[in-house]
């Protein structure tokens, strides 16, 4: 009696979540680490944030009128019936951490950087994912235009370090508490005279600035003559904005003033900016941020100002692809060992260990492969050199060192191969 075994269906990754695996993952890690390195050079210490927080942190900190909170968050009840949310952005979590651990009591500004996944329930498309990867920085506790400029310049430096050139920086000021209320009333009066649909009018009632950033052509046409906040800044905000621009000029950071910019989060004040890459189509923003002067107090901390950014690693990697920029190697290892027999395998395991201790990336052919299969594996690994060792080589006290680029092979003394390879790779 025979039985037919049903085929087990494999699982697939959730929709809208990109995966990075070799060799493409080399680009992902390079972009992430390059952006992080620019922040590290500016004195931003690393903070590892929780992947989920109390839902109230985002409702209060990000703003209930935002699309992020009202439409995009992954919110659920845990086993203790507490409402928790997968983090949709980083700033609120950093501010919470600063307050909780008293980091603002040990010298200001507090300068922190972070990296990792964030989660938003969006309609998946190229550059818009439900799990998005970001590198971010936050500087809390100094209302200094020079700090705003530093934050912008750190992002710009990261993009330049990757070799990107096809992006632009758009920048504006969203004013402060002394000028925003009057401007809000002025804008609401203007919107009251327009023929807006019910949904847009409802959004305008909560936050009229969002209508300025509406992408629909018909709404853009109606907003052509709308008053702009940049023309109604308080003297203090105008002075702050002018100083930021002067610092950016001094640093050689090019920018374009965009008075209609409205970021997707409610906490922004004064300096607000976005890096845009037109080669990415509709999802052209590769990073952005700004100042958030009231967020600390809103979340229960001292009334300290802050400024920061979030850069999309996914989109920056896509921008590298659009520009044909690839300043990273996809090679997994630098040396690949090909043992011919058990005794050779034992010796190559020791040599590989010594090379790894010297900082060299090494892999071996496992599973008793033949020479042909092992050399194919060496080529696939991206290694620069292959070490070929058989019984005759062991008897002679040598190992074959093959340059996989040129195809040339030479015999090297077993006792000398580690320092020779280390020197060759260093040169």
N, C-alpha and C positions, 0 to 999 in steps of 0.2 A: 504494500500500500504506500503510495507516494503522496507526499504533501507538498503543496505549492506555497512557498514562502512569499508573503507579500513584501513588495519593495517599500522600504522605509523612505518617506519623503524627507529630503533635507530641508533645513531651515534657511531662511534668508534674513538679511539685516532689515531692521524696520525701515519703512519708506521715508525718504528724505534725509537719511543720515549717511554721509560719505564715509568710506573706509579708506585708510591709507596703508598700503602694504608694499613690500619690496618689489621692484626698485623705486616706484613712485614715492614711497614714504620718505626716501632720502631728501626729496625736495620739501616735503612738509616739515620735517624736523629742522632742516636748514633755515627755512623762512621763520619758523617759530623762534629758534635759538638766535638768529641774527637780530630780530626785532627785540628780543629780551636783552641781548648783549648791549644794544644801544642804551637801554634804560639802566642797566647795571653800571655802565660807565658814568652815568650821571648821578650815581649814588642812591638808586632806588633798591631797597632791600626786598627780598622775596617773601611773599605771604601765600600760604596754601589755604584756600577758602573751602568751606563745606560745599558740596554739590547741591544740597538742598537747605532751605532755611524756612523759618516760620513765614507763612503767606503774608502776614501783616507787615513784614519788613518791606516787601515790594509794593503792597497796596499803599502804604504810607509814604515810602521813600521815592518810588518811581512815579506814582500818581495814578489814581483810579481812572482818570479820563484817558490815559494813554492806551493805544492799541495793545501794547505789551501786556498790561495788566488786565484789560477788559476782554481781550480776544486770544492772546497768544501763550499764556502761561500753562505749564503742566502742573496742575494743582490737584492734590489728593489727600485723603485722610490716612494717617498712619495707623498702626495697630492700637495706639492709645487714643484714637479719634482726634488727634491734633491735625490741623490743616497745615500742610507743608507744600512747598513749591520748589521744583527744580530751578536752579538759578537762571534767570533770563538775561542778566547782565551783572557786571562786577562791582560797580561803584557802591551800591547800597550795602553789599556784603563787606566790603573793605571798611566803610564808615562804621558799620556795626562792630567789626572786629577792633577798630581803633578805640571806640568807646568802651567796649567790654573789657579790654585788656589794658586800658589806661595808657595807650601809646602816646596820647597827646599830653601826658604829664611829664614826659621825659625829653623835652626839647622839640621845638617846631622849626620848620615844617616836618611832619611825618611823611616820609617818601617811601612808597611801597609799589612793588610790581607784582603781577600775577599772570598766569597763563593756564589755559585749560578749556574744557567744553562748557558751553552754555546752551540753553534749550528754549526754543520757541515753536509753538505749533503754528507753522505757516504753510502756505501752499508751496510744495517743493518745486524748485526750478534751478537752473544753473546759477550758482552763487548765492542761493537762498535755501538754507538747510534748517532742518528741525534740531539738529545738533550742530552748532557752529563753534568753531575754535577761535579763541581770541587771546591776544597779548594786551595787557592793560597796565597803566600806571596811575597812581593817585598821589597828589601832594597836598597835604591838609595842614592848615594852620597859618598861612601867610597870604594876605591879600596884596600880592606884589605883582605888577605887570611883568616883571622880569621872569617870574616863575611861570606865568602863562606862556611866555615866549619859549621858555626852556621846554615845557611839555610839548609844544608844537614842534620845536626843533628836534627833540628826541625821536618823534615819529618820522619826521622828514629824514633824519640821519639813518634810521632803520631802512627806509625805502631805498635811499641812495646806496647803502651798503649792499643791498641785494642787486644793484645795477639797474633799478627801475628809473625811467625818465618820462614815461608817458602819463604821468598823473599831475593833478593840480591841487593846490590848497585853496579852499574857499573859506572865508572867515567873516564874522560879523560880531556885533555886540547885542545881547538881549536885555541890556540895562539892569537896573536894580530895583529894590522896593520903593525907591523914591520917585521913579518915573514910570514903572510898569503899570500901576493902577490907572493913571491918567491916560496913558496910551491905550490900555485895554478898553476904556470907555470910548475913546475916540474911534478905535477900530470897530467896536460894537455898533456905534452910531452909523458908521459907513456900511457895515454889513446889513443893518436893518433896512437899508434902501435898496438892497439887491434881491433879485428873484432867485433865491436859493432853494434847493430841495429840502425836504423835512430832515433828512439825516444830516446834511451839512449844517443846517441851522441848529440842530441839536448839538453837534460838535462845537459850533461857534459859541453856544451858550456856556459850555464848560470851559473851553479854551479857544478864544477867537484867533489866536496866533496860528493855530493849525490850518486854518483856511488859506493862509498865505502860502503854504507848502503843498496845497492840493495839486495833483499832477494832471487832472482832467483839463483838456484844452478850453472847454466852455467856462469852467470856473476860473482858470487863469485869465481869460479875457475879461471876466467881470472884475477881477482883482487888479487889473492894470493900474488903476488910479488910487489904489488903497494907500492910506498913510503908512509910512514905514517907521519902525521903532528907531532905526539908526538916526532918523531926523528929529527924534524927540527924546534923546538921552538927557539925563540929568547932567549937570556940570561935572560931577564926580565920575560918572560912568563914561562921559565923553573923554575926560582926561585919562582915565584908565585905558580906554580903547586906543587913544592916540599913542600912549606910551608902549602898549603891546606892539603896535605896528612899527614904532621906532626901533624897538629891540629886535624884531624880526628883520627889519632892514639892515641893522648892524650885523646880524648873524648871517646875512645873505640868504635868507629863506624867502623864496618868492611866494606871493599870495594874490588872490583875487577877492575883492570885497563882494559879498553876496548878501544884500540887505534883506532878502526874502527867506533866508535860511531859517528853518525851524527844526530842531532836532526832535527825535521821537520820544524823549523823556522830559518830564515836567520840571526837573530840578535845576535845569541850566539857568544861569544868570551871566551877565557881562560877556566875556569872551566865549564864543561858540565857533566851532570849526569842523570841517569835513574834508577828507582827502578823497578825490574823485578820479576814477580812471575810466575814460570814455570807451576803452576797448572792451569793456565788460557788458555793454548793453544796458538793460534796464537796471540791473543790480550793480551800479557803477561806484557806489561808496565802498572804499577799502578800509576806512578808519575814520574816527572822528571823536570829538569830545568837547570839553569846555569847563567853565567855572560853575560851581554850585555852592553859592554862599550861604544858603539856609539849610542845607541838608543835614549837617551835624546836629543842629538844634531840633530839627524835625524828628530825628531818630533818637532824641533824648540825651544828646551830648552837649558839650560847650558850644556857644555860638561862634564856631570857627569856620572860616572859608575853606574851600578846596577847589582843586582843578585837576583834570586828568583826561585820559583817552582810552578808547578800546579799539584795537586794530584787528580786523578779520584775517586770520591766518589763511583760511580757505580762499577768500577772494584775492588776497595778495599773491597766493600761489597761482591762481588763475591769471592774474595780471602778468606774472613772470612768464607764463606760457604764451600769452598774447604777444608779449614783446620778444619772445624767443630768448629770454634770459635764463641761464641755468648755471649759476656759480657754485654748483655742488656736484659731487661725484656720486654715482649710483653704485659704485663698487662696495660690496659687502665687506670684503677683506682685502688685505695687501699681499698676503702669502697663502698659498694653498698647498697642503701636503698630500703627496700621492704615494702611499706605502705599497710595496709589492711583497706581501708576505707578513706573517705575524711578528717576526722579530723586527722587521722594518717599521711596522706599525707602532710597536712599543717605543722604538727610538724616536720616531717622529712625534709621538705624543709628548715626549720630554722636550724635544726641540720647540714644539708649538707652545708649550708652557713657558719656556724661557723667553721666547719672542714676545708672548703676551705680557710677561712681567716687564719687558723693555718698552711696552707701549705699542707694539705692532699687532694689527688685527690679523688673526690666523684662523683658518679652517682646515679640516682634513677630509679626505674621502673615506667615508665609513661604509660598513656593510660588505666588505670584500669585493668591491668593484674591480673590474679589469682595467688595464691601462687606458684603453680608449674611452670607457665611460668616465673614469676618474679625470681624464684631461678635459672632457666636455664639461664636467662639473667645475673644474678650475676656471675654464673660460667664462662660464655663466656667473661665477662668483665675482668677476671683475678684478681678480687678483692681478698684481703686476708680476709676481714671480710664482713659479711652481717648484716645489722641492720633490724630486723623484728619487726614491730610495728603495733598492732591492738587496737581495742577499749578497751579490757580488760587490755592491757598493759598501756594504757593512764590512765585508772581509778586507776591502781596500782602505777603509776608514774615510770614505768620501761620500758625498751626496750630490746628485745632479741638481743644479740651480738653473731653471729655464726662464728666460725673459719671455713672457707671454705676448708681448707686443712685437718683438723682433723675431721670435722663434729660436734665438740662439740659446744654447745650453752649454754650461761649463761644469766641471767637477770641482767641488770645494771641500776642504777638510771638514769632517764632522765637528771637530772641536772649534772651528773658526767660523762656521756658517752663521751663527747668531750675530756676533758683532759685525760681520761683513754685510749682512742683510740690513741691520739697523743703520749702518753708515750709508748704504746704498739708497735706502728709502728716505733718509734725512736729506740727501743731496738732490 
